[in-house]
Amino acid sequence: MTDDLTIYVSGLYSGTNPQPGVGISRSLRQAYPSAKLVGVEYSNRCSGVHWPDFDEIWLQRPWTELNLDLHASSIKERLDAGGFWISSIDLEIMWLAEIFPYGHPNLLTPLMGSLTQVGKPAIPAHQRLPVKIPRFVTTDLSDWELHAFCRENDWKVWLKGPYYEAVRTPTWSDLEHWRKVLSTAWATDTLFLQSHVTGYEESIMLSAYRGNLLDCVYMRKRDLTELGKTWAGDALPVAPELIEPLRAVIRELNWTGGAELEMVRDAADELWLLEWNPRFPAWVHGSTIAGRNLPGKLVEGAAGIPAAPVGSTSNEFTRVVIELPVRAEFPLSPLPEPLGGAVGHSMKHPSGLIDFAQKLRDDPHKKAKANGNLRRPERFEAIPESYLSDLQDVKFAELQTPAGLYFENTAKQIFSNAAEIGRSHGTHINTRYAYSIKTNPDERLLQLALESGFLAEAISPLEVKKAITAGFRTEQIVLNGPAKWWRREELPAGKLHAVFCDSIEELTRVSTELENGELDSEFVGLRLRTPNIVSRFGIPIDSPELFEELVTSIRKMPRSCRFGVHFHMASSNVGVRQWRHLFKSMLRWCGTLEALSNRVIECLDIGGGWFPEDMHHKDASIYSEILSAVPEYLSGVSELISEPGKALAQPTMAIAMSILEVRSYLGKRSEAVMDGSIAELPMHYFHPHRILSQDKNGDWKALKRGSSMLLGRLCMEHDIVAMNVELPESAKAGDVFVFCDAGAYDRSMSYVFGCG
Ligand SMILES: *Cc1c(COP(=O)(O)O)cnc(C)c1O
């Protein structure tokens, strides 16, 4: 009877990120030595077609050229003739679920109803299992919201495609780049961003037929490839507390076929479900080696033919790379044009998965529903009210673009909110803001800082001079940074509020000057270099010897001035959660420093680097959190300084640019050349800017996401001021776009370029 058994196995790609077809064939060969195994492929570039366990290869035209209806009917013929089909291609599985809405006894893949329950990223079926789903958002959200999600999750996020592929995007420009690559490749705008979970990767592989869990195995990755795929692992029984809920879910889902649940176990021993793949994993044969032949169990369950029992010699498996003779009927083809070794995106999937995704997208009868679990809200960018009121005051007719706009109402509102937040805490600690001059030295902002009762934070004597000119007294100046004595002759005389030294050398020199009366300051202290996160600033403390050296220098400081510590790590770069973590660890270091040096830390300065919304969040929660943490570790702190730069300045200015030319390609409007450039918007690479245009009623609306680019006026390849926007239907030369959120380093670091 085994002699009649024919099993089709698709998905034979066998590179370093392999499909499971070859592993399935090896396991089936053990279970059914005399069965006929037919490998199914859509490209002869998949090296698995040469694997000797296949008795035959059924090679199809590539997905783009394939007549899908014809292919469907010849699959049905083969199933009707008694053949079994195990697919290991996600998209093929989805397509088969549409072709066979009621299944087929010999089709060993899940029904559509089961697939929608395990769709990424929500995986509704997880609710019945003791696992959690990491936080995620769809990329349908505005850039502004996506950037916030990344900050909240410490930039430890994955951008994921609808079916396949995940890329870590540690910066905004990575995210913009990969969003474009993935959405073009997969022919969809809806990708999603998911928070990374740190921990050990574990999987459950299972085999089921018509809701009956036939077998399952637990695998822990023990060695990984560069892409994080399994290279070695162990295969163990599934724990009883998981197996019963799993059995129930499989029954409810009426699951047929293989599956893999990819999970991460975090430090708190919590399990997070990342993916539920509707097929066997590529390491499937590793489990067979360890005594659990799941493809064998699957065919046994469906065909009722007992699989040959497997022995096991180890419960661990590893991979090797081996060479095979090429089958005479599929000689190697030349490297693809234009160049051998060129790394195009589509070359990563020689089996043409991407082509297939596009074909399914283009075919109105066969819409792949992988992302049925994502809601698709119609979203409009929230534009702060004050921006709109500031725009009303701008006389655009008289404006020579590109032009910087000062949002006066916005600026007033932000400074007064900040003053309110700084005030509204009932503790004995005196909280103060010190406006970072370098972020934007505009006189109007300095004036607002002064009127709001803020200090001014300077990194050079020239900046101090500027603050004095704006009306600050030296007692209101905090001096910081690695080069604060550059052009010392410019430093106005008088007692400063605080000086934070960036090195032991500086601390020693400053101590001497204080003693000699050459320098005077209410507080004198130092900047600590953050351990674990790379920073060029401050005094390193990550070895006992360095720490001791620091303690010795602190002991030598004159007792006449009060001691302080400065710590600065931009939460806009490292994320808010990580900042909190770092802050707590700095407090602990400070506690040790106090104990060993015998000096009380009276002033703590927490630096800048805040994205406006993170610091001035309505409830100012981060502020109260900081304030309640400080006395726990440092009881002597009487003053807490924070040095916001961009948190205050960023929203206060915008850049108006005019369209010079709108370009269409084949009737589609896809580019506009602007008279502004990255010289006026140097931060375009680091954070999103909300771009506004006027509709026909004269109302300002944010540009939506789209496939158009806004090109800068410079003759430079990388001068693109927006990558993914929708050009309004009515846009024409002369129209003005306003790039908001440009009041911090966009202003202070802008440069003159291309103007003769
Ligand atoms: C630049 C700077 C700040 C302000 O940083 P932002 O990122 O603009 O908030 C604060 N403190 C010091 C010492 C700085 O050098």
The ligand as a Tripos MOL2 file, in Angstrom:
@<TRIPOS>MOLECULE
LIG
   15    15     1     0     0
SMALL
NO_CHARGES

@<TRIPOS>ATOM
      1 C1         22.5880   70.2210   23.6320 C.3       1 LIG1
      2 C2         22.4480   70.1600   25.0580 C.ar      1 LIG1
      3 C3         21.1780   70.1680   25.6640 C.ar      1 LIG1
      4 C4         19.8960   70.2380   24.8860 C.3       1 LIG1
      5 O1         19.6610   69.0840   24.1230 O.3       1 LIG1
      6 P1         18.3410   68.9640   23.2300 P.3       1 LIG1
      7 O2         18.5600   67.7060   22.4810 O.co2     1 LIG1
      8 O3         18.2860   70.1340   22.3290 O.co2     1 LIG1
      9 O4         17.1990   68.9020   24.1460 O.co2     1 LIG1
     10 C5         21.1280   70.1500   27.0320 C.ar      1 LIG1
     11 N1         22.2540   70.0730   27.7870 N.ar      1 LIG1
     12 C6         23.4890   70.0440   27.2390 C.ar      1 LIG1
     13 C7         24.6720   69.9740   28.1180 C.3       1 LIG1
     14 C8         23.6260   70.0860   25.8600 C.ar      1 LIG1
     15 O5         24.8530   70.0370   25.3250 O.3       1 LIG1
@<TRIPOS>BOND
     1     1     2 1
     2     2     3 ar
     3     2    14 ar
     4     3     4 1
     5     3    10 ar
     6     4     5 1
     7     5     6 1
     8     6     7 2
     9     6     8 1
    10     6     9 1
    11    10    11 ar
    12    11    12 ar
    13    12    13 1
    14    12    14 ar
    15    14    15 1
@<TRIPOS>SUBSTRUCTURE
     1 LIG1         1 GROUP 0 **** ****
